[in-house]
Amino acid sequence: MLYSKTGISAAIAFIALATSSTLAQQAVTTPINNWNYQHHASTATEGFLRGAASVIQAQGQKNLLDSMATVNYQEARRRAIENNKLYVRTFIENKDAIREYRERYAPVPPTKEEWEQVIKASLPDRLTSKQFDASTGKVVWPHVLRMQQYAAVRNRIDTLLAQRTPANSGDGSPSQRELSTLIDGMTVLLKSNVKNLSVSQYGNAKMFLRSLAYEMTFPIDKVVVVAAPAKVTN
């Protein structure tokens, strides 16, 4: 009976030992970072040499990475400089192209002769000899401008025309400046009566006043003494 108890006790002890051994094996930490429990130094000297080799290897890898970073930086800087040069060159080429385009297709300024022709074409015609006698200053007024509402201005113009002299005639002279003011006033008065006139009547009268103002810019050569012009009434 004692033997049986002793056997049982031994069996229990064996099972407990086996179980604890199994638990101990399961509690071992799993190696990380590619470390293992097989390639380790067997002696202190080997461990020292392995550590020194690892330090040298790490320094070499750092130097390699630093060199690659420097090369990449220099390459990026070179490309940035090339891009900047390309931008400047493109900007200048575009500017030159725009300038050449404008020079090629820009309108050619007119010559002095062409300007004179344009100015001459824009001027009104001079009065005919049937409309105005420059030597006597007699004006043959259109029927519209013979109306009573124009009498005051018309009579003053007739008086000034009869009094003109070679010294007091032509563009810029006192008589020309006063006559220009009077003619402008008659033009304004004509425009205020436009509703009472036909298109042709208004147009012909306005054109006559323009020609009369233009005629006053030319000086007279001689004076023929005549009687004062009679006032025209309607």
C-alpha positions as CSV (number, residue, x, y, z in Angstrom):
1,M,0.0,0.0,0.0
2,L,2.9,2.3,0.9
3,Y,4.5,1.5,-2.5
4,S,1.4,2.5,-4.2
5,K,1.2,5.8,-2.5
6,T,4.9,6.4,-3.3
7,G,4.3,5.5,-6.9
8,I,1.4,7.8,-7.2
9,S,3.3,10.6,-5.6
10,A,6.2,10.1,-8.1
11,A,3.8,10.1,-11.0
12,I,2.2,13.3,-9.8
13,A,5.6,15.0,-9.4
14,F,6.6,13.9,-12.9
15,I,3.4,15.3,-14.4
16,A,3.8,18.6,-12.6
17,L,7.4,18.9,-13.7
18,A,6.5,18.2,-17.3
19,T,3.6,20.8,-17.1
20,S,5.9,23.5,-15.7
21,S,8.5,22.8,-18.3
22,T,5.8,23.2,-21.0
23,L,4.6,26.5,-19.5
24,A,8.2,27.7,-19.3
25,Q,8.7,27.0,-22.9
26,Q,5.5,28.9,-23.9
27,A,6.6,31.9,-21.8
28,V,9.8,32.6,-23.8
29,T,9.6,36.0,-25.6
30,T,9.5,35.8,-29.4
31,P,12.7,37.4,-31.0
32,I,12.1,40.7,-32.9
33,N,14.0,42.7,-35.5
34,N,15.4,39.5,-37.0
35,W,17.1,38.6,-33.8
36,N,17.2,35.0,-32.8
37,Y,18.7,32.8,-30.2
38,Q,20.9,30.9,-32.6
39,H,23.4,33.4,-34.0
40,H,24.7,34.9,-30.8
41,A,28.2,35.3,-29.5
42,S,29.5,32.3,-27.7
43,T,32.2,34.4,-26.0
44,A,32.7,38.0,-24.8
45,T,35.4,38.6,-27.4
46,E,33.1,37.4,-30.2
47,G,30.3,39.6,-28.9
48,F,32.6,42.7,-28.8
49,L,33.8,42.0,-32.4
50,R,30.2,41.5,-33.6
51,G,29.2,44.8,-32.0
52,A,32.1,46.7,-33.5
53,A,31.3,45.3,-36.9
54,S,27.7,46.4,-36.6
55,V,28.8,49.9,-35.6
56,I,31.1,50.1,-38.6
57,Q,28.4,48.8,-40.9
58,A,25.9,51.3,-39.6
59,Q,28.3,54.2,-40.1
60,G,28.9,53.0,-43.7
61,Q,25.2,52.9,-44.4
62,K,24.8,56.4,-42.9
63,N,27.6,57.7,-45.1
64,L,26.0,56.1,-48.2
65,L,22.6,57.5,-47.4
66,D,24.2,61.0,-46.8
67,S,26.0,60.8,-50.1
68,M,22.8,59.8,-51.9
69,A,20.9,62.6,-50.3
70,T,23.6,65.1,-51.4
71,V,23.5,63.8,-54.9
72,N,19.7,64.0,-55.0
73,Y,19.8,67.6,-53.6
74,Q,22.4,68.7,-56.2
75,E,20.3,67.1,-59.0
76,A,17.2,68.8,-57.8
77,R,19.0,72.1,-57.6
78,R,20.4,71.6,-61.1
79,R,16.9,70.9,-62.5
80,A,15.5,74.0,-60.7
81,I,18.2,76.2,-62.3
82,E,17.5,74.7,-65.7
83,N,13.8,75.3,-65.2
84,N,14.4,78.9,-64.2
85,K,16.6,79.4,-67.3
86,L,14.0,77.8,-69.5
87,Y,11.3,80.1,-68.0
88,V,13.4,83.3,-68.5
89,R,14.3,82.2,-72.1
90,T,10.6,81.4,-72.9
91,F,9.5,84.8,-71.4
92,I,12.0,86.7,-73.5
93,E,11.1,84.7,-76.7
94,N,7.4,85.4,-76.1
95,K,8.1,89.1,-75.5
96,D,10.2,89.3,-78.7
97,A,7.5,87.4,-80.6
98,I,4.8,89.9,-79.4
99,R,7.0,92.9,-80.3
100,E,7.7,91.5,-83.8
101,Y,4.0,90.8,-84.3
102,R,3.0,94.3,-83.3
103,E,5.7,95.8,-85.5
104,R,4.7,93.6,-88.5
105,Y,0.9,94.2,-88.2
106,A,0.8,97.7,-86.6
107,P,-0.9,100.3,-88.7
108,V,1.5,102.5,-90.6
109,P,1.2,106.1,-89.5
110,P,0.1,108.4,-92.3
111,T,2.7,110.7,-93.9
112,K,2.6,114.4,-93.8
113,E,1.0,114.6,-97.2
114,E,-1.6,112.0,-96.3
115,W,-2.5,114.0,-93.1
116,E,-2.8,117.2,-95.2
117,Q,-5.2,115.3,-97.6
118,V,-7.3,114.1,-94.7
119,I,-7.5,117.5,-93.1
120,K,-8.3,119.1,-96.5
121,A,-11.1,116.5,-97.1
122,S,-12.6,117.3,-93.7
123,L,-12.8,121.0,-94.4
124,P,-16.0,122.5,-95.8
125,D,-16.1,124.0,-99.3
126,R,-15.4,127.7,-99.8
127,L,-18.3,129.9,-100.8
128,T,-18.9,130.3,-104.5
129,S,-18.7,133.8,-106.2
130,K,-22.5,133.7,-106.3
131,Q,-22.7,133.2,-102.6
132,F,-20.0,135.6,-101.5
133,D,-18.1,138.5,-103.0
134,A,-14.8,138.7,-101.1
135,S,-13.9,142.2,-102.5
136,T,-17.1,143.9,-101.3
137,G,-18.1,141.5,-98.5
138,K,-21.6,141.0,-99.9
139,V,-23.2,137.7,-98.8
140,V,-26.2,136.1,-100.6
141,W,-27.9,134.5,-97.7
142,P,-30.0,131.3,-98.1
143,H,-33.7,131.9,-97.7
144,V,-33.9,130.2,-94.4
145,L,-31.3,132.5,-92.9
146,R,-33.1,135.6,-94.2
147,M,-35.9,135.0,-91.6
148,Q,-36.5,137.6,-89.0
149,Q,-35.2,135.6,-86.0
150,Y,-31.7,135.7,-87.6
151,A,-31.8,139.5,-88.5
152,A,-29.8,140.8,-85.6
153,V,-26.9,138.4,-86.1
154,R,-27.1,138.5,-89.8
155,N,-26.9,142.3,-90.0
156,R,-23.9,142.4,-87.7
157,I,-22.1,139.9,-89.9
158,D,-22.9,142.0,-93.0
159,T,-21.5,145.1,-91.3
160,L,-18.2,143.4,-90.3
161,L,-17.8,141.9,-93.8
162,A,-18.2,145.3,-95.4
163,Q,-15.5,146.8,-93.0
164,R,-12.9,144.1,-93.5
165,T,-9.5,145.2,-94.8
166,P,-6.4,143.3,-95.9
167,A,-4.8,144.1,-92.6
168,N,-7.9,143.0,-90.6
169,S,-8.9,139.8,-92.3
170,G,-7.8,136.2,-92.4
171,D,-7.3,133.5,-89.8
172,G,-6.8,135.0,-86.3
173,S,-7.6,138.6,-87.2
174,P,-10.0,140.5,-84.9
175,S,-12.7,140.5,-87.6
176,Q,-12.3,136.8,-88.2
177,R,-12.6,136.0,-84.4
178,E,-15.7,138.1,-84.0
179,L,-17.3,136.7,-87.2
180,S,-16.6,133.2,-86.0
181,T,-18.4,133.9,-82.8
182,L,-21.4,135.4,-84.6
183,I,-21.6,132.4,-87.0
184,D,-21.5,130.0,-84.2
185,G,-24.3,131.8,-82.5
186,M,-26.4,131.7,-85.7
187,T,-25.7,128.0,-86.0
188,V,-27.1,127.5,-82.5
189,L,-30.1,129.6,-83.3
190,L,-30.6,127.5,-86.5
191,K,-30.5,124.3,-84.5
192,S,-33.2,125.6,-82.1
193,N,-35.5,126.1,-85.1
194,V,-34.8,122.7,-86.6
195,K,-38.4,121.5,-86.0
196,N,-39.7,124.2,-88.3
197,L,-37.5,123.3,-91.2
198,S,-37.2,120.4,-93.6
199,V,-34.1,118.2,-93.6
200,S,-32.8,119.8,-96.8
201,Q,-33.4,123.3,-95.5
202,Y,-31.6,122.7,-92.3
203,G,-28.7,120.9,-93.9
204,N,-28.2,123.5,-96.6
205,A,-28.3,126.4,-94.1
206,K,-25.9,124.6,-91.7
207,M,-23.5,123.8,-94.6
208,F,-23.6,127.5,-95.7
209,L,-22.6,128.7,-92.2
210,R,-19.7,126.3,-92.1
211,S,-18.5,127.5,-95.5
212,L,-18.9,131.1,-94.4
213,A,-16.8,130.5,-91.2
214,Y,-14.1,128.8,-93.3
215,E,-14.2,131.6,-95.8
216,M,-13.4,134.1,-93.1
217,T,-10.0,132.4,-92.5
218,F,-8.8,133.7,-95.9
219,P,-7.6,137.3,-96.1
220,I,-8.9,139.7,-98.8
221,D,-6.5,141.2,-101.3
222,K,-8.2,144.5,-102.0
223,V,-11.2,146.5,-100.9
224,V,-13.9,147.9,-103.2
225,V,-15.7,150.8,-101.6
226,V,-19.4,150.3,-101.8
227,A,-22.5,151.6,-100.0
228,A,-23.4,150.0,-96.8
229,P,-25.5,146.9,-97.3
230,A,-29.2,147.3,-96.8
231,K,-30.9,145.4,-94.0
232,V,-32.7,142.3,-95.2
233,T,-36.2,141.8,-93.7
234,N,-38.7,139.2,-94.4
